[in-house]
Amino acid sequence: MAERYWQEEIETASREQIRQWQSERLVKTVKHVYDNVELYRKRMDEAGVKPEDIKSVDDLSKLPFTYKQDLRDAYPYGLFAVPQKDVVRLHASSGTTGKQIVVGYTKNDLDVWDDIAARQLYAVGADENDYIHVSYGYGLFTGGFGLHGGAGKIGATAIPVSSGNTERQVTILEDFGSTVLCCTPSYAMYIGETVRKRGIDPKKLPLKAGIFGAEPWTEGMRRQIEELLDIKAYDVYGLTEIMGPCVSYECSEQTGMHVNEDHFIIETINPETGEVLPYGEVGELVFTCITKECCPFIRYRTRDIGIITADKCSCGRTFVKMSKPMGRSDDMMIIRGVNVFPSQIETVLIKMGYSANYKIYVDRVNNTDTLEVHVEMNEDMFSDTVADIKANEAKLEAELRSLLGIGADVKLVAPGSIERSMGKAVRVVDKRKLIGG
Ligand code: DLL
């Protein structure tokens, strides 16, 4: 398939051109927030930086960071940089902890969002001939409306199913002829399992691609979804604070997501010191919005951990790529002093032939952290003897120990017994947090 771009001259622009756009737009945005948002004026004054000091992207690191707490403190509209009459949409996110945050969009902000979602759709091979089945939630969550806007922009047929009612999702896939499915990867697994359970041969469905994001998922899970649904599964990243889905988007190479650098500047930093890291090093992802009007956050600390790469991409796009975020620094579990990401556990489970249906329980017993992993047996294992099951558990435990460097208790549970997710999957139950430990 020949590569197609929604905005070729932008998506394949020279690095010099991209840099020039970024510098011009950064200068404008910094002035805009300094003039219109009290918090930015205060922070920049405290740091001794004036808008005139920002002349190009080289000056970015002079600017103070913005944190999620700033949005909570300014709840609901304290960081809006335009008057209410110019705000045409609100979205919100509650996150896993704490008070919800609210963001606003002007008409132009929505137009930019539609364009970046359109870029993602073109990158997975969709155009006006496609049926875009959107099973992200519609509402204050950005997932549903984000992809929906992109579908409208490219003139495809949007099917706004929203999340939930999985049987109906499958009926619609079959009857309406959906060609691109958009939902969380965990929901894609569930939809795939339901397709199989209904005895439908995925090869007979017109579905060809999926755009999956909003939660961490591994390459192993990608392969499982691709096989279950007989599609190509693409990653998409974004967050409410920066825009919603499609801040970065995966292309045919499927090796990370191109950041829409004409709208957002990405940096990786050392989360402890705030120091900017070179491309290729693991760090916290930080975004600066350079075209947004209502909520152009500057150097926003995402807490997501990832890597930026600037290697030439076979798709022809010149935007840098970010790796799949390996998780949020808030998701990182510290177990007996060792840092553990759920995605590391998922990688082992899939490598050992299990599905991505698992749950992790962390607790503290007699002042020692405990780690228990529940994972579903495959159908063919279900008839195994207790001794076989025990042996399989021990194998998984050994594998986990060698990767994580700490012991975990594995419990193989019945197929289908772990609760399925229709949105963002909750993989970890940390009982230490529940008791305030
Ligand atoms: O999840 C926006 C979105 C909707 C992205 C649909 C993609 C598709 P929030 O609810 O604000 O926004 O959550 C943002 O989700 O900081 C990451 O921790 C996580 N996240 C989003 N995409 C990915 C991804 C939406 N592809 C938070 N891989 C972010 C891993 C992701 N984590």
Boltz pocket constraint, residues with backbone or C-beta under 6 A from the ligand:
constraints:
  - pocket:
      binder: B
      contacts: [[A, 93], [A, 136], [A, 142], [A, 143], [A, 212], [A, 213], [A, 214], [A, 215], [A, 216], [A, 217], [A, 235], [A, 236], [A, 237], [A, 238], [A, 239], [A, 240], [A, 241], [A, 244], [A, 245], [A, 246], [A, 302], [A, 304], [A, 324], [A, 325], [A, 327], [A, 328]]
      max_distance: 6.0
